[in-house]
């Protein structure tokens, strides 16, 4: 079986969120399961040609956009020995400081950028002669590819056996644009209907993928149910997904335990394991020193590694922050995102310098230190398709405090003296009162060293390997091939 992974990001080349980790994991593990795999990405400005030993292999391919043609070149690198990565190089679209948006907002031509990329994926596949059985598309940025294969490319012999799988990593991002985008994309107006490409007199890239993909997946079983249940979760796609429910599957993500392991981690000051956790407290002290706290093992340390976005529960934090910081705890927040949250968190940190530290940056080594050195990781998401941070936290014996939604609900069971098999603390409803109560419970268990030891051991034992997830994806590919 030949699989082409089409995505807008992939670790280690470009990353803004969990999508990049998932694409990278699939690219590494599918070949170990006898699936010939290639990845195709935009060649962003942030991708270092020398560091990744990229080489240009095709000088020019021609991509139609509206009534004109744009040019691209193709570069090649490797994710690992078995997995080739192709990069679409077009400075007009990808030579920018950021992937999707600047601090001022989304790039206004994102519709054209990802129309170009989607068509370039198909043309590049032909140019390098990689004839895929499955094209696995990820999120709205590549969701037009299934639509192209069923419309403009339906008589292209190169793709006559190719089937498509679309994975929705976060349904909040859909690629909704004015209807004249149809002309840029090259689609016929015949397909601008409510059952196909039209969405309230606009074009919705994600909807196009849902309608035309042979199989659709999302990143946890609970999220698959949630997005069909209501507009709150489905964001307008609940009806379209319900109509495709027989072709829609939830597959829980895994994490890379070579990257996220306290026994192997190169970014932490002292390595440890579930059998010997003494060095976790060395990591805690070093983390405190790194961010400007005086080390104190008696004070629980709560970390957050997050995008500063409404989805991540920042309004709950804002409503609760003074109550939280009046508890016996310390809080470290690492992340970037909406300016309103960056400014608000910075002001609160200035008000409580002994209780709260904020780092407004993308800092991978510091993220590793927070996972390793924190006692708890706070994830109060309004919704969470899967979430990787709670899985990573548990690998380091750091206890996740999570809302009961999506992948968080699928991975974290509430701990209590009455339920000593739990592996985290669950915020039972999305409210500031419930958040405060959950943190109070976590501190109460932390003070009881016997309870805390049981809870840490439960977290350490919980494993979320990609081997299991990849086998599920291979089953999905086989289902798609029968369509």
N, C-alpha and C positions, 0 to 999 in steps of 0.2 A: 504493500500500500504506500502511495506517495501523498504526503500532506504538505500543503503550503500554508504557513501561518502568516496572515496579513494583519498588521497592527501598526498603531501610531507610536508605540514605545515598547522597549524591551531592555531589561537589565543585561549587561552593564552599560549599554550604549546611550540610552535616554530614558528618564523616568520622572513621572510626576506622582504616580500612585501605584496601587496594587496590580493594575493591568500589566505593568512592565514586569513584575515578578512572575505573574502567571504565564505570560508568553515565553519568558526565559525558561521557566521550569518545563513547560511542554516541549520547547525546543531541545532541551537537554535529555529529557527522559523518554520521549517517543522513540528516538533511535535505539534506545536500550531494549525497547519492546518490538524491534524489527519493523519499525515504521520509518521509511525514508522521509526525512523532514528538511524543509528549508523555511527560512524566515525572510520576510521582506518589510523594510522600514523606510521612512523618509530619512534622508541624510541631512539632519539638522546641523546647525552651526556648532552646537555643543559637542558633537561627536568628533573625537580627536583621531584624525587619520593615522598619525604615527603610533599613538598608543595602541590602537586596535589593528594596526598593520593592514589597513584597507588598501585595495588597489582597484584602479578603474579598469573595468573589463569590456565595457561597451560605451563608445563615445557618444552615441546619439540614438534616441528613440523619439518618435513623434507622437504627441498626445493631442487629440482634438478637444478643444474647449470652446463651446459656442460655435461661432463662425470662423474661428482661427485655429492655429496649431501652435502648441508650445513644445519645447525640446527638453529632454532630460538625458542624463548619462546614468550608467549603472556601475556601482562600485560593489566590491565583494569583500567580505570578512568572514570570520568564523565565531560561532558561539562556543563551540568545542570542536574536537577533531572531526566528528561525524556530521556537524550541522553547519551548512553554509548560510550566511546572512547576506542578502542583497539590499543595497541602499539606493534609493531613487534620489538622484542629485539634481536639483533645480533651484538655483539660488533665489530666483524670483519668489518662490514659495517657502523655502525652508531655511534660508540663511538669515535667521532672526535670533534675537537674544533668548526668546522663550519658545516653548513648543506650541501653545495654543493662545496664550493671552499675555499681555503686558500688565503691569500694575494698574493701568488705566482701564483694563477690560479686555474682552475677547478681540482677537484680530477681526476686523470687519470683513475680510475676504476668506474666512475659514471655510465657507461653502465651496468657493472655487479651489482652495488649497486641497481639500479632501476629495472633491470631484477629480481633480488632477491626479492625486495619489491613487485613488481607486482604479482609475483607468490605466495608470502607469503600472500598477500591480499586474494587471492582465497582460499588457503589452510586454512588460519585462519578463513575465513567465514564458511567453513565446520566444522572446529574444535569447534567453538563456537555455531554451529547450528543456524546461522542467515541466512536464505534462502531469498535472496533479489529478489524483483521484478525488481528493477533498481539498477545497479551499476553506480554511477555518478563519473566519472574519471576527474581529473583536471590536465591539462598541460602534457608535454611530460613524466614526471616522472611516470605517471600511464597510459599512452596512449597505452601500450602494452596489457592491460587487455582486451579491446574489441577484439584484434587480437587473444589472447589466447582462449577466449570463442568461437570464430568462427573456431578455428583450433584444438589445443591440447585438449581442454575441450568440444568439440562440442558433444561428446556422454556421457558426465558426467551428470547423471540424476539430480544431485543436482541443476544444473543451467539450466535445460531444459526450464524453463519459464522466465529466467532472460534476461533482455534487458539492453543495455548500452547507456549512454549519456556521451559525451566527451565535456568538456568546455575548450576552448582555452583562457587563460588569457593574454598571450603575445606570438604572433607567432614568435617572434625573437628567442625564445628558443625552439629548436626542438629535441634535442637528436640525433645528427647525428654521426654515428660511423662506423668503418670499417666493411666490410661484414662478417668477421669471427665472429662478434657478433651474427649472426644468429645461429651459433653452440652453443654459450653460452646460448642463449635464448631458444634453443630447438626446433626452427621452422624447418620445412622441406624446403629443397632447392627448392621444387616445388613452394613455395610461394614467392621465390625471383625473382619477375617479376615487371616490371614498373607499372602495375596496382594494385600491392599489396605492398610488403615490400621493394622492391628495389628502391633506389634513387641515380642515378648516380654512380652505382656500390658500394653503401654503404647502410646501413640500417638507416632509419629515424623513430625514435619512434613516433613522432607526426603524420607523414604521416600514419603510421600503424593504429593509432587511428582514423584518419579521414576516412580512407578506410573502417574500420571494424565496427565503432560505429554505432548504430542504428540511433541516432540523434546527431548532433554536434551543440554546441552553442558557442558564444563568448559574450563579456561583454559590448557591446553597439551596437545599430543598425548601426551607422555610420561606426564603425570599421568592422562590418560584410560586409559592402559594400566595404570598402577600401581594405580588404585583398583579395578580389576577383578581384580587378581592375588592379593591376600591381605588378611587382616584388618588387618595392620599399616598398609596404606595405605587400604583401603576402609572401615575402622572399622565393619564389620558390614553395609555396603551393597554389598559386592563381588558377592554373589549376585544382588541385585535389579538392579544395573547390568549384570551379565553377561546376565541375562534380557532386558534392553533394548538389547543391544549394537548391534543394527542401527539403533537410533534415537539412538545416543550418539556425540558428536563432540568432539574436542579442538581448540579454536581458541586460538592463542597471543594473549595480550593485546599491545597496543602501548603506547606512551607519547605524551604530548602534547609535541611538540617546540617549541611556542610557550611552554609552561611550563618545560620542561627543556632549555635551550640555553645554553651558556656565552657565546654571542654576543648573547643577548637578556636574560639573567637580571638582573632588577632587585635581587635580594637579595644579589648577590656584589659584593665591593669593586672588582673589575677584570674586565672582560670579555675573553674570549680565544677562539681557534678552533683547529682542528686544524692550520692553517697557521702559526699564531703562538701558541705555548704559553707565552711568557714571562710573561704575566699570571697564568697558573695558579699560578706560584710566589709572586706577590704575594698571591693568594688563600690560599695555604698559610700565608704569614707572618701575614696578618691573622686567619686562623682560629686559629693558635697563640696570638696575642695575646688573642683573644676568650675563649679557654677557660683561659688562664693558663700556657701554655708559652712558653719563650724560643724565638723563631724560629731554626731551624737546618736549612738545606736538605740537609745531609748525612744527617740522620736520617729514615728513611721514616716517614710518618704514615699510620696505618690508622684508618679511620672505620667506625662501625657506626650505622646509622639503623634502628631495629628496635623491634618490640613485644617486651617482656620476657616471653617465654612459652616453655614447653618446646619447642614446635615449632621455635623459632628457634635451637636448638642451644646454649641457655644452659648446659646441663649439660656440654657439651664445653668451653665457655669456662671454666667453674668448674674442671674437671679439669686444664686446660692453662694456666691464667692465670699461674702463677708462672714456668713455663718460657717462656711468650710474653714476659712482661715482663722477663725476663732477657736477651732479645735486644736488639739495637740498633734499637729502634723506639719509637714513641709510639702510644697508642691513645686514641681519643675515642669514647665511646658515648652516643648520644642516644636516649631512648625512655622509655616508661612501661609498666607491666604488673604482674606478680605481685610482691607485697611481698617475698617471699623473695629474689627476684633483685635487686630494688631495694636492699634492705638489704645483701646480699652484695657487690654491685658497689660500693656506697658505701664499705664497709669496705676493700675492696681498693684503691680509689682513694686512700684516706687513707694506706694503707701504701706506695703507690708514687706520691707526688704529682708527681714529675718524669717519670713514664712513662705515667700513665693519668688521664684526666678523664672524669667521668660527669655527664651532665645528665639528670635525671629529669623530663622535661617534653615536651609536644608543642610544638615550636618550628619552624615552617615556614621562617623566614628562616635559622635556624641549620642546618637540614637542607640547604638549598641551599648554604650555605657549606661544609658537610662534603663534599657531593658534589663541589664545585668544588675545594676546597683539599686534600683527602686525596690521597695517592698510591695507596692501595688501599682497597677497601671489603670488609669481612669479612661473609660470609653463610653461616654453617655450619649451615644448616637441616637438621633431621631429615627433614622433607618440605617441599616448597614447590610448591603447585599451579601457580603461574606465577612470581610474583615480579616486581616492577617495579624494585626498587632496583638490581639488576644492570644493567638496561637504562639506567636513569638514570645510573649511575656511568660506563658506557661513553660516554655522550653528552658527559661532561666529561673524558674521557681518564683516568678513575680506574679502576684495574684491579680487577675483581671476583675475590675468592677465595671459591669456592663449593663446596658439596657436589654430588655428581652425582645429582640427583634432580629430578623434575618439570620445571617450566619452566626451572630452572637448567641442567639437562642439555640442554634444547632451545636455549638461547641462548648458553652459554659453552663454548668449545672450549679444551682445555688447551694452554698455550703451553710450548714448550721449545726449546732450540737445534735439536733434531731435528725439531720441529714448529713452525716459525716463523710459521705462519699462524694460530695460536691467538690468542684474544682475552681470555684470563683464566687464572687458576690454579684447577685443579680438585682438590678434596680427594677422593681416590680411594675412600675408604670412611669410614663414619661412626664415627670413633674419634679420641680425643685424639692418638694417635700420628700419624695421617694429617693432622690439623689442624696440628700443630706442624711436620711435614715440609713442608706446603704453604706455610706462612708463611716458613719458612727458604728455600724455593725463591724465593718472591717477593722476599725481601730480596737474595738472591744476584743475581737479574736486575736489581733496582733499582741495585745497585752498578755493574753493567756498563751504562754509559750507552747504548751502541749497541743492546744487546738491549732495554733499556727503551724506547728510542725506537721500535723496531719494534713492540713490544707495545702501546704507547700508540696508534700509528697504526692498528693492527688494531682496537683498541677503538673509536676514533673512527669508523672506516669502517662499523662494524656498526650498522644502522638497524632500528628496530622501529616502523614507522609504523602508525597506526590505519587508514589507507586500505586496507591489505591485509586487516586483521582484519575491518573492517566489510563488505567484499565477501564474506567467508566467512559472516558472520552473515546477510547478505541471501540467500545461497544456502540457509542453514538455514531462514529464514522461508518461502522458496518450497517447500521440502520439507514443512514443517509444514502449509502451506495445502492440500497434496494429500492430507492424512490424512483 
